[in-house]
Amino acid sequence: MKNGKILQTPEGYLNKMPIFQFILVSVLFALWGAASALNDILITQFKTVFSLSDFATAFVQSAFYGGYFLLALPASLLIKKTSYQVAIICGLFFYIVGCYLFFPASSMATYGMFLLAIFILALGLSFLETSANTFSSMLGPKDSATLRLNISQTFNPIGCILGIVLGKYLVFSDGASLEEQMAGMSANEAQAFGLEMLQNTLAPYKYILAVLIVMLVLFIVVKFPKCKTQAIVPNVKDKSAGFKETLKVLSKNTRFKKGVLAQFFYMGVQVGVWSFTIRLALDMHSDLNERVASNYMIISYVAFFVGRFLANFLIARYSSTRVLFIYSTIGSIVLAYASIVPNVTAIYAAVFVSVLFGPCWPTIFAHTLEVVEDKRHVEMAGAIIVMAIVGGAIIPAVQGLVSDLLGSMQWSFMIPTICFAYVAYYFYKESKIEKTEREKSILSA
C-alpha cells in the first residue's frame, strides 16, 4: 500500500476496504430484502382475491426465484466480460422495469400478469445478487471476506423489515380479514372489492422505485474497483478460464457441489417458512386479520437481523462451520416443534427460527466460494451458488402442495424441517473437514 492507496491482489481482493463503495453495495442487499418480504404480503393477498390454493400461491415464489435461477449464469458471464459494476447497473434497470409492471398488472387484475411483473423484477435481482454477494466478499482483504459478506447481509433483514412494514400498512387493511369480508359479498361486490385491494399492492413499489432510481444514478457515476482475478496458473498461457473449463472444474469439486445443494435446501427453508407464517397465524388465530397477522413477520425479520448480528460476533471468534452447525441443528428442532405442537406456540416457534436463519446464506455462499481454489472460476462459481436460490421456487411449492393434500398448513412445516436438517448435516461434515485440515497443518509445521 502506497500513500493509503487501495491496491488489488492477483486473486481480486483489495488490500483495504473502500468504505463508501462497500456501503453502496451493501444497500443492494436491503433492496432485494424488501422485494422478497413483499412476496409474503402478496401471497396472503392473492390467495383471497384470486381464490387460490396454497400450492398456487407459492407460484409467487416460483416466479420470483425462478427469475433468479435463469439469469444467474448470464449475469456471471456479463461480470466476466465487463465488471461487477456493470452487472449491478443492469440489475437495477430490470428491478425498475419489474416494479413499473405492477401498475398495468393491477389494472388488468390477472394473477398471471402479476407473476410476470415479479419474474421481471427477479431477473434484476439475479444480476444484483450474483454480483453483490461476490463483490462484497472481494471488496477488501481475503482473510475477512466471510465477515465482510455477513456485514453486507445484515442490510438484508433491514430491507425485509421495511418491506413487510410497507406491506402491512399500504397493502393490508383494517377490520375483518379479507376472506371474512368477501364471504358476505355478492359476486359483483367481491370482484369490485378485489380490484380495490389489488390497487393497494402498488403503493409499496412507488417508494421502492424512487430509491432504485437514486441507486442507479449513484452506480453510474461512482467509480468502483474491478476486483477481477488475475490468478497466475503454472503452464497455462491464457489466464482466463472458458465456460466449459469452469464447469468441468466445478463439477469435479465435491465440496463445492455439496455447498450448492446446502444452499438450495436452505433457501427452501427460509422462503417456505416466511411465505406461510402469516397463513399459519391466520389458521391458528381465527380472530386475526392480515394486518395484525403480518406483525409475526415483522418480528421474524427483526429476529433474522438479531440472529445475523449475533452470528457476525460469533463467526469473528469461532469457526463459521461450527457456528452454523449449531444454528441449523437448533433450527431443525424448532421447526419440528412448529410442525407438530397443536397450539399457538407453534407460531412463536415459526417466528423464532428466523434468529437461526441469519448467517446461513452468506456463510454457505462464502464458504462454498472458498473451496474453489482456482480463482479464475470465481465469478461463475458465485453464479452457480446464486442459482441454488431456485430452492426458494421449488420447496415452498412442495410445502403448499403438502398443505393442500393434508388440509393442514401446520403439518406442511415438516418440509422445511427436513431441509434444515440437511443443512445441519452439511455443516457437521464441513467442520470435520476443517478440523482435519488444521491438524494436518499443525503436524506439517
N, C-alpha and C positions, 0 to 999 in steps of 0.2 A: 504493500500500500504506500503510495507516494502522495504526500500532502493531503491525506484524507480522501484521496480519490478512490472510487469504487472500481474494483478490478474483477474480472471474471476468470474462474479456473477453467482448465480444459474440459472438465465434466459439466460445465454450465453454471455451477454455483458461483455466488459472489463472495468477496472477502468480508463484506459487511452489508447490512440490510438498508436499502433506500426507503426511509420511513414513509414519505408521502405516497410513493407508488405502492408500497405494501398496504397502506390503508385503503387506497382506491380499489386494489384487487380484493381486499377483504370485504369491502362493501358489497361486492358482487354476490358474496355468499348470503348476505341478508336479502338481496333482491330475489334470488331463486327460492329462499326460505319462505318469503311472503307468498310467492306463487304456489308453492306446494301446500302451504297452510290453507289457502283459499280453496283448494281442491276439496278439503274436508268439509268446508261450508257448502260447496256446490253439490257434493254427493248427497247431503241431507236435503238440500233444497230441491234438487232434481227428482229425488225419489218420490216425493209427494206430488210435485207439479206435473211430472210426466208419468206418474203411476208405474214406477219401475220396481223390479225385483232387486234384491241385494246384489245378485250377480250382475245385473245390467248397470247398476250404479257404479260398480267397480270399473266399468269401461272408461270413466273419467280418468282413473289412474292408468288404465291401459293405454289411452291416447297420450297421456302426459309422459309416462316413462317409455312408451314405445317410440316417441319422438326422440328422446334421449338416445335410445338404442341405435336408431337408424343413422344418426349423424355423428356419432362419436368418432368413428374411423375417418370419415371425410374431414372432420374437424382436425384430427391429428395430422392428416396429410396437408391440410392448409397451414397448420403450425409449422410443419417440416419445411414447406416451401416458402413461407413468409416469416411470421413471428407470432408469439402469444398475443401481442397487442392487436394485430390484425384480426385474429380469430375472435377476440373479445368484442371488437367493434362489430363484426358480423353477427355475433350472438345478441348483442344489444339491439341491432336492427330487427332481427327476427322476433325478438321479445316484444318490441314495439308494435310490429305488424300483428302479432297474435293478440295483444291487448286490444288493438283497434278493432279486430274482427268480432269482439264481444258485442259491439254496437249493432251491426247487422244481425248477429245471432239472436239478440234479444227481441228484435223486430220480427224476424222470421219465426221465432218461437218453436224451433225444432231441436231436438236433442242432438241430432247429427251435426248441425251447424255449430253448436257449442263444442262438440268433440273436435271438430275441425279447428276451431279457434285455439283450443287447448293444445292440440297437436302442433300447430304452427308455433305457438308460444314456446312449447317444449323443444322444438328444433333450435331455437335461440339459446335456451338453457343448456342444451347439449354442448354447443360451442363454448358457453361460459364455463361450465363445469370441467369440460375436457381441458380447457386452457388454464383456468384459475387454480384448480387443485394442484396441478403440476407446477405452474408458475409461482404460486405461493411457497411451495417447498423449495424452489430454486432461488428465491429472492434473498439470499443470504448464505452464510456458511453451511456446509454439508452436515456438520455434526448437530445442528439444531433444526434440520429440515422437518422432522416429525413434529417437534414442538411448535415450529412456525405455522405448519398447516393446522394444527389443533387450535392455535390462536385465531387464525383466519376463520376456522369453522365455528368459533364462538359467536361470530356475527350471524351465523345461520339461524340459531334459535331466536335471536333478537328479531330477525326478519319474520320468522314464524309467528312470534307473539304479535307483531304489528299486523301481519296478515289476518290472523284469527280475530283480533280486536276490530279491524276494519269490517270483516265479515259479520261479526256479531251485531254491530250497531248499524251497518249500512245495508246488509242483505236480509238478516232475520228481523222479524217484527215482534212487538209485544203482544200480550194476550195469550189465547189458547194456541196450541201447536197448529201448524198448517194442516195436518191431517184431520184434526178435530174441527177446525174452521170449515174446511172444504166438504166435510162429511154432511153438513147440514145445508148445502147449496144445491141448486138445480144444476144441470149440465152446463147451461149457458153462463150462469153465475160463476161456477167453478172455473170455466175457461177464461172468463174476464179477470177473475181474481188471480189465476195462474199467470196470465200475461203481466199483470201488475207486479207480481212477485219476481218474475224474470227480469223486469226493468231494474229491480233493486241490485241485481248482480253487476250492473255497470259501474256503480259508484266506486268500489274499491279500485277498479282498474284505471279510473280517471287520475287518481292520486299517483298510482304506480307509473302511469305514462309520463307524468311531469318529471318524476325522479329519473326515469330512464333517459329522457331527452337530455337532462343535465349531465348524466353519466356518459352518454355517447359523446357529447362535446368535449368533456374532460379527457376521455381516452383518445380522442382525435388530436388534441393539442398538447398533451403532456408527453414528454419523452420517457420511454421505458427501456431498461436494458434488455438485450436479446435473450440472454440465458440459454443460448443454444449450445449443445455439446460439441466439443472439438476433440473427442477422445482419440488418442493415438493407438491404433491396433497393430501389433507387430505383423510384418509380412503382408500387410494389406495397403495397397496404394490408395485406393478410394476410401476415404474416411467416412463417407456417408453409407447408410445401410438401406437397401432396397426393401420394398414391401414384402416380397416373397422371403427374402433372407430373414427379416424381422419375425415374420410369422413362424418360420422354421425354427428359429432360435427359441422363441417364446413357447412354442408347442412342446419343446423338449424340457422345459423348465418346470418340474413337478411342483415346486413350492409356489411358483407364480400361478399355475393353474388352480391350485388349492386356495390361494388367496382370492382369485377371481370368483370361485364358487362360494367362498365365505361371504364375499361382498354381495353376491346375488341373493343369498339367503338372508343376510342382514337387512338388505333393502326391503325384502318381502316382509320381514318382521316389523320394521319401522312403519312402512306405508300401510300395512294391514291393520296394525293397532290404531294408528292415527285416523285412518279412513273410517273406522267403525266405532270409535269411542263415543261419539255423540249419539250414534244409533243405539249403542249398548245402554247409555244413560237414559235415553227415551224409553227403551224397552223395560228397564228395571225401575224407572220412576215415571209412572203413567201420568203424573200431575205436572210434569215439566213441559215447557215449550222449548223450541230450538234455541232461542236466545239465551235462556238460562242454562240449557244443557251445554252450550258452547263454552261455558265457564270451565268445564272439565278439560277442554282442550287448551284454554289459556294456562291453566295450572300445569298441564302436561308440558307445554313449551317452556314454562318457567323452570320446571323440573329438569327438562332437557338442557337448559342453559346452566343450571347449577351443577348437573352431572358432568358437563363438559369442562366447566371451570375447575371443579374438583379433580377431574382426570388430568388436566394440564399440570396441576400441582403434583399429582402422584407420578405421572409419566416422567416429569423432570427429575424425579428422585429414585424411581424404581423401574424395573423392566416393563416396557409397554405391553409385551405379550402376557406377562403375569397379571398386570392390572386388568387387562381386557378379559383374561380367562375368568377372573373373579367376578367382574362385571356381568359377563354373559351367563355365567353359571347361576348367579343370583337372579338374573333376569328370566331365565327359563323357569325357575321355581315360582317366581312372582306371576308369570303368565299362566302357569298351570293352575295357580290359585284363582286367577281371574276367570279361568275357563270352567271351573267345577263348583265353586262355592256359591250356593243359590241365594245370595242376599246382596245388598248394595255395596258391601265391602269389596265385591268383585270390581266395581267401577274404580274404587280407590287404588286397587292393585293395577288396573289398566293404566291409570294416571301415573302411579309411582314408577312403573317400569321405564318411563321416559328419562328418569335420572340415569338409568343404566345404558340408554341409547347414546348419551353424549359423546363419548370418544370413539365409537365403533367405526363409523365411516372413514374419518380421516386417518385413524390408526391402521385400519386394514389397507387403505389406499397407500399410505406412505410406506408401510412395512412391505407390502407386495411389490412396490416400485423398487425398494432397496435390494430385493433379491435378483433384480435384473443387473447383472454385473457389467455388461457391455452397454454403456450409456448412450450409444448411438441409437438404441432401440427404445429410449425412454419415452419419447412422445407417443409412439404407437402403443407402448405398454400402458401408459396412462389412459389412453383412449379405450383400450380393451377393459381396463378396470372400471371406467365410467360406464361402458356398455353393460356391465353387470347390474347396473341400476334397473335393467329390464325386470329384475326380480320384483320391483315395485309395480310392474304391469301385470305380472303373472300370479304371484302369491295372493294379493288381495282378491283377484277374480276367483281363485280357488276357495278362498275364505268365504266370499259372498255366496258361491255355489253351495258350500257346505252348510251355510246358514239357511239357505232356501230348502235344501234337502232335509235337514234335521228340524227345521222350524225353530231354530234357536240361534240367535246372534251370539249368545254367551259361549255355547259349545264350539262355535267356529273359531274361537280364540286358541283352540288347540293347534291350529295350523301354524301361527307364529311361534307357539311354544316349541314345536318340533324344530322349526327353523333356527331358533335361538340356541337350542341345544347343540346343533351342528356347529354354530359359531364358537360355542364354548369348547367343543372338541378340537376345532381348528387351532385356537389359541393355546390349548393344552399341548398339542403336538409341536407348535412353533416354539413354545417356551422350553420344551425339552431339547429341541434342536439348538437353540441359543445357548442353553446350559452346556451342552456337549462341546459346542464351538469355543466357549470360554475356557472350558477345562483343557482343551487341546492347545489353545493359545498360551495358557499358563505353563503347560508342560514343555512346549516348544521354546518358551522364553528361558 
